[in-house]
Amino acid sequence: MHAVGDEGVPTRDIAEVIGRHLNLPVASAPPEDFGFLGQILAIDQPASGELTHALFGWRPVHPGLIEDLDKGHYFG
């Protein structure tokens, strides 16, 4: 079970919204530049809330990750 509303949010999209709020450029870099974390981020491993929705009727009511980040309250 996963309590996620968003599925398959690309790391690039997350980086772009953070870069925009911090006024920093965003550029692609090879996974090996980030050590073991780069290897983890390079693996396509989307989480799905489909089973949670089906079994429990759970539906997210809050904004998705990108929308929430874009509101800017994390970048005080």
N, C-alpha and C positions, 0 to 999 in steps of 0.2 A: 504494500500500500504506500502511496505517496500523496501527501497533501499539497499538490501543486496544481495551479491553474494554468500556468504557462508550460508549454512543452517545446523543447528544442530551441531555447533562446540562444542564438549564436554569441560566443564570447566577444566577437567583434562589436556586436550591438551594445553589449554591456560596457565595453571599453570606450566606445564613441560617446555614450551618454556621460560617463564619468569624465572623459577628456573635455567635453563641452562645458561641464560645470566647473571644472578646475582650470579652464582656459589652457589646456595642454594639447599638443598635437597627438594624434593616434596613428600608429603605423604598424603594419604587419611585421612580425619577427618570427624566425624559425623556432619551433618548440624547444630545440636543444639550448637556446639562449636562456631558458628558464629552469634548467636542471630537471629534477624529477617532476616538478609542478607542470612544466611544459609538456611532458609526456602524458600526464593525466588529462590536461586540458585538450590535448590533441586527439584523444580518443572520443569517438562519437558515442556518447552514453546518455541519451535523453531519458528523462524521467517522465512517467505518465501518471496522471491521476485518474485514468479511465476506470480502473478496477475499484478504486475508492469511491468514485462517483456511482458506479453500478451497485456495489454492495451496500453502501451506506446512504446514498442519495446526497452526499456532500457536494456542495458547489461553492467555489470561492466567491466571496463577496467584496474583497478588497482589490485594489488595483494590481495589475501584473507587475513583474519585476521592472521592466523598462519604464512603464508609466510611473511607478513609485519612485524610481531613481530620478526621473525627469522632473519631479516636483521640487527637487533641490534641497529638501530638509536634511539630507545627509552631509551636505557640503557647507555647513554653518560658517 
